[in-house]
Amino acid sequence: MPIFSFCFTASLYLTNKPMGSSFGRLFRVTTYGESHGEALGCVIENCPAGLTLTEADIQPDMDRRRPGQSRITTPRDEADRVKILSGTFEGKTIGAPISMAVFNENAREKDYSDIKDIFRPSHADYTYHARYGHRAWRGGGRSSARATIGIVAAGAVAKKILREKAGVEIVAYVSQIKDLKFTGDVDLGKITALREVIEANPVRTPDAVLAEKMTRLIQDTRQAGDSLGGIVECAAVGVPAGWGDPVFDRLDALIAHAMLAIPATKGIEIGSGFNAVSMTGKEHNDIFEMQNGKVTTRTNHSGGIQGGISNGMPITFRTAFKPTATISHEQPSVNERGENVMLKVKGRHDPCVLPRAVPIVEAMLALVLVDQFLIAKTAQYDSL
């Protein structure tokens, strides 16, 4: 190939590279759809055949993620009923790609038509415009948190595989909103009971009294036209030792990648996280010991991962979410013509994304872990 032709082809690829809409090595998930488009969903490749799977397995997590579910979420009213389009027959997976869709029913383009050429502060409007030159301005299009519908749908399938084939359970909850923090302990040995406590309040925090305080804070902040951020804590129990591939595919690096791919995330701490800097090595080291014929550790400052590989202890981490970027206050900004303008956003938005982020965090962790489960099974087969 002539050098000029090669350079032109490479340049064309780099400037027109498609969005990174796929995730995973074996359990490969591609999501599609925009906030106010016709539909959103996902395609899953390499899901094992023979798994019992219907919409009833997916819908509960869709209901936990959907808008309009409580008085502290966006009032946009969407049922978010998921439809499996392919990849199953007679209620079981057949090894073919699984396609799922959720059709938008309550999109309101008029909420954005007046500001379609203005870059909303702290949104992806400007960066998408700079990257692609043309963007779906209705509700943020592909950058909207509504695009996580496909993540949650695929994550529900991943969680089912992990639960039934690997004995792994995943649970997440809100541990902080602004300055209100959950300071208690959760019993990861009783996941079902813990889930019931978390799902008993609209905030999805393990403390009912704290949930009332958080709810009032969210409502007061919404009335003031502002928004809030916070932290979601997550754990995976039952992950065996040996999942993860050094050096660049470390399990903790893959989890960090997954969490930071969720809209509005700004950071992640695994295990002791930044608190490790105030500890000595003696204090931080997780001492190994045998219990019931199994290698365990007395503490879990490592968050279940050492050297990028799971050690058999619960995988624990915290993900930080920024305050919702869309607020009702008038703010200065810039439009596509390079003019300074004033902006006041209408639309329907969450004053705090944390309650609806819980199932999204669980889903992304499930996608990472189910991939590692399949990789481990493949490696085991190859070694025979």
Secondary structure as the mmCIF struct_conf table of DSSP 4:
data_model
#
loop_
_struct_conf.conf_type_id
_struct_conf.id
_struct_conf.beg_label_comp_id
_struct_conf.beg_label_asym_id
_struct_conf.beg_label_seq_id
_struct_conf.end_label_comp_id
_struct_conf.end_label_asym_id
_struct_conf.end_label_seq_id
HELX_RH_AL_P HELX_RH_AL_P1 ILE A 3 ASN A 16
HELX_LH_PP_P HELX_LH_PP_P1 LYS A 17 MET A 19
STRN STRN1 SER A 22 PHE A 23
BEND BEND1 ARG A 25 PHE A 27
STRN STRN2 ARG A 28 TYR A 32
TURN_TY1_P TURN_TY1_P1 SER A 35 HIS A 36
BEND BEND2 GLY A 37 GLU A 38
STRN STRN3 ALA A 39 GLU A 45
BEND BEND3 ASN A 46 ASN A 46
HELX_LH_PP_P HELX_LH_PP_P2 CYS A 47 PRO A 48
TURN_TY1_P TURN_TY1_P2 ALA A 49 GLY A 50
STRN STRN4 THR A 52 THR A 52
HELX_RH_AL_P HELX_RH_AL_P2 GLU A 55 ARG A 65
BEND BEND4 ARG A 66 ARG A 66
TURN_TY1_P TURN_TY1_P3 PRO A 67 GLY A 68
BEND BEND5 GLN A 69 SER A 70
TURN_TY1_P TURN_TY1_P4 ARG A 71 ILE A 72
BEND BEND6 THR A 73 THR A 73
STRN STRN5 VAL A 82 SER A 86
BEND BEND7 GLY A 87 GLY A 87
STRN STRN6 THR A 88 PHE A 89
TURN_TY1_P TURN_TY1_P5 GLU A 90 GLY A 91
STRN STRN7 LYS A 92 THR A 93
BEND BEND8 GLY A 95 ALA A 96
HELX_LH_PP_P HELX_LH_PP_P3 PRO A 97 PRO A 97
STRN STRN8 ILE A 98 PHE A 103
BEND BEND9 GLU A 105 ASN A 106
TURN_TY1_P TURN_TY1_P6 GLU A 109 GLU A 109
HELX_RH_AL_P HELX_RH_AL_P3 LYS A 110 SER A 113
TURN_TY1_P TURN_TY1_P7 ASP A 114 ASP A 117
STRN STRN9 ILE A 118 PHE A 119
TURN_TY1_P TURN_TY1_P8 PRO A 121 SER A 122
BEND BEND10 HIS A 123 ALA A 124
HELX_RH_AL_P HELX_RH_AL_P4 ASP A 125 TYR A 132
BEND BEND11 GLY A 133 GLY A 133
HELX_RH_3T_P HELX_RH_3T_P1 ARG A 138 SER A 143
BEND BEND12 SER A 144 SER A 144
HELX_RH_3T_P HELX_RH_3T_P2 ALA A 145 THR A 148
HELX_RH_AL_P HELX_RH_AL_P5 ILE A 149 ILE A 161
HELX_RH_PI_P HELX_RH_PI_P1 LEU A 162 ALA A 166
STRN STRN10 GLU A 169 ILE A 177
TURN_TY1_P TURN_TY1_P9 LYS A 178 ASP A 179
STRN STRN11 LEU A 180 LYS A 181
BEND BEND13 GLY A 184 GLY A 184
TURN_TY1_P TURN_TY1_P10 LEU A 188 GLY A 189
HELX_RH_AL_P HELX_RH_AL_P6 ILE A 191 ILE A 198
TURN_TY1_P TURN_TY1_P11 GLU A 199 ALA A 200
BEND BEND14 ASN A 201 ASN A 201
TURN_TY1_P TURN_TY1_P12 PRO A 202 VAL A 203
BEND BEND15 PRO A 206 PRO A 206
HELX_RH_AL_P HELX_RH_AL_P7 ALA A 208 GLN A 223
TURN_TY1_P TURN_TY1_P13 ALA A 224 GLY A 225
STRN STRN12 LEU A 228 LEU A 228
STRN STRN13 GLY A 230 VAL A 237
BEND BEND16 GLY A 238 GLY A 238
HELX_LH_PP_P HELX_LH_PP_P4 VAL A 239 PRO A 240
TURN_TY1_P TURN_TY1_P14 ALA A 241 GLY A 242
STRN STRN14 ASP A 245 ASP A 245
TURN_TY1_P TURN_TY1_P15 PRO A 246 PHE A 248
STRN STRN15 ASP A 249 ASP A 249
HELX_RH_AL_P HELX_RH_AL_P8 LEU A 251 LEU A 260
TURN_TY1_P TURN_TY1_P16 ALA A 261 ALA A 261
BEND BEND17 ILE A 262 ILE A 262
TURN_TY1_P TURN_TY1_P17 PRO A 263 ALA A 264
STRN STRN16 THR A 265 ILE A 270
TURN_TY1_P TURN_TY1_P18 GLY A 271 SER A 272
HELX_RH_3T_P HELX_RH_3T_P3 GLY A 273 SER A 278
BEND BEND18 MET A 279 MET A 279
HELX_RH_AL_P HELX_RH_AL_P9 GLY A 281 HIS A 284
STRN STRN17 PHE A 288 GLN A 291
TURN_TY1_P TURN_TY1_P19 ASN A 292 GLY A 293
STRN STRN18 LYS A 294 THR A 297
BEND BEND19 ARG A 298 ARG A 298
TURN_TY1_P TURN_TY1_P20 HIS A 301 GLY A 304
STRN STRN19 ILE A 305 GLN A 306
TURN_TY1_P TURN_TY1_P21 GLY A 307 GLY A 308
STRN STRN20 ILE A 309 SER A 310
BEND BEND20 GLY A 312 MET A 313
HELX_LH_PP_P HELX_LH_PP_P5 PRO A 314 PRO A 314
STRN STRN21 ILE A 315 PHE A 321
HELX_LH_PP_P HELX_LH_PP_P6 LYS A 322 THR A 324
BEND BEND21 ALA A 325 ALA A 325
BEND BEND22 SER A 328 HIS A 329
STRN STRN22 GLN A 331 ASN A 335
TURN_TY1_P TURN_TY1_P22 GLU A 336 ARG A 337
BEND BEND23 GLY A 338 GLY A 338
STRN STRN23 ASN A 340 LEU A 343
BEND BEND24 GLY A 347 GLY A 347
BEND BEND25 PRO A 351 PRO A 351
STRN STRN24 CYS A 352 CYS A 352
HELX_RH_AL_P HELX_RH_AL_P10 LEU A 354 ASP A 382
TURN_TY1_P TURN_TY1_P23 SER A 383 SER A 383
#
